[in-house]
Amino acid sequence: MKQSIPPRLHVLLARDASAAVVIRRGPSRHTAIIGWDRKTDKFKMGQWFYGRIYERRCDLSPNGVHLIYFAMNARWESSVKGSWTAISRAPYLKAVSLFAKGDCWHGGGLFQTSSDYWLNDGYGHELQMEDRHLRRVVNYPWHEKYGGECLGVYYIRLQRDGWLLKHWEPDGEKGRVTIFEKPVKDHWILRKRAHAGLYRSVGRGVYFDTHELVNSRTGEVIPKVDWEWAELDGKRLIWAANGCLYSGRLGVKGMYSEEFLHDFSPMQFERLEAPY
């Protein structure tokens, strides 16, 4: 009997607003973009994409208005050359700025402000459409560098958003795990173990994250291997596991007030138009 694999979830939070975007992948060639209002915990369907969106090369503008993403549908003879970086109005995918790529080296980018963005250009994009209200930052704006692909965008995004890169260690499979930490409260630390390997395991890609809760006072470590994404959202902790989103709070004695927010598993591909 074929194993049922829940959809993979990755979330982008707006730094200066309550908006967020959930990137839902599954089956492998079906990706959905869903808007999330973190004040009300209401979700709004954006658009589906038949192909691959590289979630670790994506970003949401600080005001939550724009999404930058890198996508691939392998139609190499098309006008966008089979892969492209686009900026859209979240949570939709219809481009307001569009850069054809033609391969999967580099691509994607990050927002510095709500109007300024950096394009992970590498071997170059071909400009096809540009929103004049947005401004591209040409010079590389950071000190750290982690290569031109997923980690070169993702690790910068993590550090920008308050994660501390502590160290890295081998994973035993010719890959490595990079350890990031973020203080929560009451001596608790959220630890992210960012895996980067050579082999794909069932339900995971070569890049995936697991998490731990660490009590810096007692040394207690609580593994959260099924948390594929986790972040601090104000005073609460939010995380994704097995196709669902949850929230909770950490106190002296550990987790409390855990809440189920949404199950993304039943969703099925449908063709939807952006309202602009």
SVG drawing of the C-alpha trace seen along z (x, -y; Angstrom):
<svg xmlns="http://www.w3.org/2000/svg" viewBox="-11 -54 42 56">
<polyline fill="none" stroke="black" stroke-width="0.4" points="0.0,0.0 1.4,-3.4 2.4,-5.6 0.2,-8.7 2.5,-11.7 1.0,-15.0 1.7,-18.2 4.8,-20.1 4.3,-23.6 6.6,-26.6 5.4,-30.0 6.6,-33.5 5.7,-36.2 5.5,-39.9 7.8,-41.7 5.6,-44.9 2.1,-43.5 -0.1,-40.6 0.0,-39.1 1.6,-35.8 1.8,-33.4 1.6,-29.7 3.4,-27.8 1.8,-24.3 3.4,-21.7 1.9,-18.3 1.8,-16.2 5.3,-17.2 4.2,-19.2 1.3,-21.0 1.9,-24.1 -0.7,-26.3 -0.2,-29.8 -2.5,-30.7 -2.8,-34.0 -2.9,-34.0 -4.1,-36.9 -2.3,-36.2 -4.6,-38.5 -7.7,-36.5 -6.1,-33.2 -8.2,-33.3 -6.9,-31.8 -7.6,-33.0 -6.9,-30.9 -4.5,-32.6 -3.5,-30.6 -2.3,-27.1 0.8,-26.5 1.6,-23.3 5.3,-23.1 7.9,-23.8 8.2,-26.9 11.5,-27.0 10.2,-28.2 13.6,-28.8 14.3,-31.4 11.0,-33.3 10.2,-36.3 7.3,-38.4 7.6,-42.2 7.5,-43.8 4.1,-45.2 2.8,-41.9 1.7,-43.3 4.3,-41.7 5.7,-38.2 8.9,-37.4 9.3,-33.8 11.3,-31.5 9.4,-29.0 10.1,-26.3 7.7,-24.4 10.4,-23.0 8.8,-24.5 12.2,-25.6 11.0,-26.9 8.4,-29.2 8.8,-33.0 9.9,-32.7 12.4,-30.0 11.0,-27.3 12.1,-29.0 11.7,-32.6 11.7,-34.9 8.5,-37.0 7.1,-39.5 3.3,-39.3 0.7,-40.7 0.4,-38.2 -1.2,-35.7 -1.4,-35.5 1.2,-34.5 0.3,-36.7 3.5,-38.7 3.8,-42.5 7.6,-42.1 8.9,-39.2 12.5,-38.0 13.0,-34.9 15.8,-32.6 16.1,-29.5 17.8,-27.3 17.6,-26.6 20.9,-28.3 20.3,-31.2 16.8,-32.9 14.4,-34.3 15.3,-37.2 14.6,-39.1 13.0,-42.4 15.0,-45.0 12.0,-47.3 8.5,-47.1 9.6,-48.8 13.3,-47.7 14.2,-44.1 17.4,-42.2 17.3,-39.7 19.4,-36.6 20.7,-37.1 23.8,-34.9 24.1,-33.8 21.5,-36.4 17.8,-37.0 16.0,-38.5 13.8,-41.4 10.3,-41.0 8.1,-43.2 8.8,-45.6 6.6,-47.3 7.9,-50.9 6.7,-51.2 9.4,-48.7 13.1,-49.3 15.8,-46.7 18.9,-46.8 21.8,-46.0 24.7,-45.7 24.8,-42.7 23.5,-44.1 24.8,-41.5 28.1,-40.4 27.4,-36.7 27.3,-34.4 26.0,-30.9 26.1,-30.2 23.7,-31.2 20.8,-28.7 18.4,-28.0 20.7,-28.5 22.1,-31.7 18.6,-33.2 17.2,-31.2 20.0,-31.6 20.1,-35.3 16.4,-35.5 16.6,-33.6 19.4,-35.9 17.5,-39.0 14.5,-37.8 16.3,-37.3 17.7,-33.8 21.3,-33.3 23.5,-30.9 25.4,-28.9 27.4,-26.3 27.1,-23.4 27.7,-19.7 27.8,-16.7 24.6,-14.7 26.2,-11.3 24.9,-11.2 27.5,-13.4 25.5,-16.5 25.4,-18.8 23.0,-20.4 23.2,-24.1 22.0,-25.1 20.0,-28.3 18.5,-29.5 16.0,-32.1 15.2,-33.0 11.5,-32.7 10.9,-33.4 11.4,-32.0 14.8,-30.5 13.3,-28.7 15.1,-28.7 13.6,-27.6 16.3,-25.7 16.1,-25.1 18.2,-22.3 18.5,-23.2 19.4,-20.0 21.3,-20.2 22.2,-16.9 22.7,-14.9 19.8,-12.5 16.0,-12.8 14.2,-10.9 10.5,-10.0 8.4,-13.1 11.4,-15.4 13.8,-17.1 17.5,-17.6 16.8,-20.7 14.5,-20.3 14.2,-21.6 13.6,-19.9 13.3,-21.7 13.9,-21.4 12.8,-23.4 15.7,-24.0 15.6,-25.1 18.8,-27.1 18.5,-27.0 18.0,-23.2 19.6,-21.9 16.4,-20.1 15.9,-19.4 12.5,-18.5 12.8,-17.2 10.2,-18.4 11.3,-16.3 7.9,-16.6 7.9,-20.4 9.0,-21.2 8.7,-25.0 8.5,-27.0 8.7,-30.7 8.0,-33.1 4.9,-35.3 4.7,-38.0 4.1,-36.1 3.1,-32.8 5.0,-30.1 3.6,-28.9 4.6,-25.7 3.8,-23.4 3.6,-19.6 2.0,-16.9 0.2,-19.3 -1.3,-21.4 -0.5,-24.7 -0.6,-25.1 0.1,-27.7 1.1,-27.6 2.8,-29.5 5.9,-28.7 6.0,-29.2 8.3,-28.2 6.9,-24.6 6.9,-24.3 4.2,-24.5 0.6,-25.5 -2.4,-26.9 -1.7,-24.7 -4.2,-25.4 -4.9,-23.7 -5.1,-26.4 -5.7,-24.7 -5.4,-21.5 -4.1,-21.9 -4.2,-18.2 -7.6,-18.1 -6.8,-20.8 -6.9,-19.9 -5.5,-21.6 -7.9,-24.1 -7.4,-26.9 -7.9,-30.3 -7.4,-33.8 -5.8,-36.6 -8.2,-39.6 -5.8,-42.1"/>
</svg>
